[in-house]
Amino acid sequence: MKNRAPFLVYTVLRLLAFLVPLAIMWFFFPIFREYWWLAAIFAALIGMSISMLFLRRPLTDASARIVERRGGRSSAAQDDADAEDEAIAGEAGATTRRED
């Protein structure tokens, strides 16, 4: 069965990659209770490193799902650009036929 919520999985894993180091620093290193902002910075750096090293596949799955969902819809701007391209191509074809 295909995973239906890869973005949710990736988000939860990223939150855990931040919250687990934060909790470890908070409970096992008493200095971080006083300097909570320093613990948050270190936890963010550790979480970013963990996600870059170990969460590549969930990120790829989430990105592929987003592209898949957006691929089915075409935007109004793209439709307008396609219509303009067709009009320009039609005018260029008509101009070359008149010159012949």
C-alpha positions as CSV (number, residue, x, y, z in Angstrom):
1,M,0.0,0.0,0.0
2,K,1.3,3.4,-1.0
3,N,2.0,5.8,1.9
4,R,-0.7,8.4,1.8
5,A,0.9,11.1,3.9
6,P,4.7,11.4,3.2
7,F,4.7,15.1,4.1
8,L,3.2,14.3,7.5
9,V,5.8,11.5,8.1
10,Y,8.6,13.9,7.2
11,T,7.3,16.7,9.4
12,V,6.9,14.3,12.4
13,L,10.5,13.0,11.9
14,R,11.9,16.5,11.6
15,L,10.1,17.5,14.8
16,L,11.5,14.5,16.6
17,A,15.0,15.2,15.3
18,F,14.7,18.6,17.1
19,L,12.7,17.7,20.2
20,V,14.7,14.6,21.2
21,P,18.1,16.4,21.4
22,L,16.4,19.3,23.1
23,A,15.0,17.0,25.8
24,I,18.3,15.2,26.3
25,M,20.1,18.5,26.7
26,W,17.4,19.9,29.0
27,F,17.3,16.9,31.3
28,F,20.9,15.7,31.4
29,F,22.8,19.0,31.3
30,P,21.6,21.3,34.0
31,I,23.4,24.3,32.5
32,F,20.9,24.2,29.6
33,R,18.0,24.8,32.0
34,E,19.4,28.2,32.7
35,Y,20.5,28.9,29.1
36,W,17.4,27.5,27.3
37,W,18.0,29.5,24.2
38,L,21.4,27.9,23.8
39,A,19.9,24.5,24.1
40,A,17.3,25.4,21.4
41,I,20.1,26.6,19.1
42,F,22.1,23.4,19.6
43,A,19.0,21.2,19.2
44,A,18.2,23.0,15.9
45,L,21.7,22.4,14.6
46,I,21.7,18.7,15.7
47,G,18.2,18.3,14.2
48,M,19.2,19.8,10.9
49,S,22.3,17.6,10.7
50,I,20.2,14.5,11.5
51,S,17.6,15.4,8.9
52,M,20.3,16.0,6.2
53,L,22.0,12.7,7.0
54,F,19.1,10.3,7.7
55,L,15.9,11.8,6.3
56,R,16.7,12.0,2.6
57,R,14.2,9.3,1.6
58,P,11.2,10.8,3.5
59,L,12.1,14.2,2.0
60,T,12.2,12.7,-1.5
61,D,8.9,10.9,-1.0
62,A,7.3,14.1,0.3
63,S,8.7,16.1,-2.7
64,A,7.5,13.5,-5.2
65,R,4.0,13.6,-3.7
66,I,3.9,17.4,-3.9
67,V,5.0,17.3,-7.6
68,E,2.5,14.5,-8.3
69,R,-0.3,16.5,-6.9
70,R,0.6,19.7,-8.6
71,G,1.3,18.0,-11.9
72,G,-2.4,17.2,-12.4
73,R,-3.4,20.9,-12.3
74,S,-2.3,23.5,-14.8
75,S,-2.3,27.1,-13.6
76,A,-4.2,29.9,-15.3
77,A,-0.9,31.7,-15.9
78,Q,0.5,28.6,-17.8
79,D,-2.8,28.4,-19.8
80,D,-2.4,32.0,-20.7
81,A,1.2,31.6,-21.7
82,D,0.4,28.6,-23.9
83,A,-2.4,30.6,-25.6
84,E,0.1,33.4,-26.3
85,D,2.6,31.0,-27.7
86,E,0.0,29.5,-30.0
87,A,-1.0,32.9,-31.2
88,I,2.6,34.0,-31.9
89,A,3.2,30.7,-33.7
90,G,0.1,31.2,-35.8
91,E,1.1,34.8,-36.7
92,A,4.6,33.6,-37.7
93,G,3.1,30.9,-39.9
94,A,0.7,33.3,-41.6
95,T,3.6,35.8,-42.2
96,T,5.8,33.2,-43.8
97,R,3.0,32.0,-46.1
98,R,2.3,35.6,-47.3
99,E,6.0,36.1,-48.2
100,D,6.1,32.9,-50.4
